[in-house]
Amino acid sequence: MMKLTIIGNGYTAQFLAKDALKYGYEVSIITRNISNPEKNIHYLNFIDSNNVKKKLINENIISTVPFNKEGFDPVLKKYRKSISLNKNIIIYYSATSVYGSGIVNEYSIPLPKFKRGLIRLRCEKEWVKANPNTSIFRISGIYGPNRHPMVKYLQGDNEVIVKEDHISNRIHVEDLSSLTLQFIKNNYTEKILNLSDPIKVSTYDAIKFVCNELNLVKPKVVRYDPKKISKMLKSFYEVNRTVKSNIINHKISYKFKYPDYKFALLGLTKSLLDSE
């Protein structure tokens, strides 16, 4: 049985773990917060050094853990040596914020404009330095059940920030999970992989499409004003990039379950309405 250890227990990690069980993997999660444990998943406390080291040396690993407040990777800070000894597949979940503006792919030179992208790029380099076999997954904005803009929309907030010609890049959590597990199953060796829905659409156009289809109140346009938004949102709107992959469907064959965000958002919204 193939063994997989996931570091972190957030939104994406939980989807990964459940999918991995379906694939027949033996799944472990390393986390600081072992709450609401799922059946058939083995949990280890992050500070349980002896047992964690064994996992990080001997199993396929995926780190979903972001950098800490100081801007460093907490996994490498504590377990760099163990990771350096691992001869299996290692995947580090990074972000497309390492790129600058324009059309980018895996061969594009990273040119982060904001602090978050700069730190992400530094963490990528540290993972590769710790173990050259590490594969870096540069991931667009992750969405899925209970994590999309129509959640707050149905709660009465129909304002949508609009910046002319701004491109949004996203990936459905199910596609992210499936691609990751396929990568491990087939023992791929690509070192950089961009993960982003192939069909691009603005947030406003996607929400407008859903509202038209479901006869919901139309979205209210709020023109982008950098003086009135958070640093996080500013870093999103100030860089206009189109993320493409020269690996997926060129070297790695994969059919996206949710290639078009507007139709995926429609399905997610219907599910929400049906559950009310």
NORPEMO-V53276 format. One line per field, one symbol per residue. ss: DSSP state (H for helix, E for strand, C for the rest). psi: psi as a letter, one per 40 degrees, with the letter a starting at -180 (. if undefined). Layout:
ss: ???
psi: ???
This chain:
ss: CCEEEEECCCHHHHHHHHHHHHCCCEEEEEECCCCCCCCCCEEEECCCHHHHHHHHHHCEEEECCCCCCCCCCHHHHHHHHHHHCCCCCEEEEEEHHHCCCEEECCCCCCCCCCHHHHHHHHHHHHHHHHCCCEEEEEECEEEECCECCHHHHCCCCCEEEECCCCCCCEEEHHHHHHHHHHHHHCCCCCCEEEECCCECCCHHHHHHHHHHHHCCCCCEEEECCHHHCCHHHHHHHCCCEEECCCCECCCECCCCCCCEHHHHHHHHHHHHHHHC
psi: hhhhhhhifaddddddddddddeeihhihhieggifiiiehhhhhdegdddddddedeihihhehiiadefihdddddfdddddeheahhhhhaieeeiaiahiaeeihhghdiddddddddddddddddheehhhhhhahhiahegieedddeeegehhhhhhehhhhihhdddddddddddddefiehdhhhhihdhhiidddddddddddefihiihhhhhheeeiidddddddehgihhihedheddhhhhhdgdhdddddddddddddde.
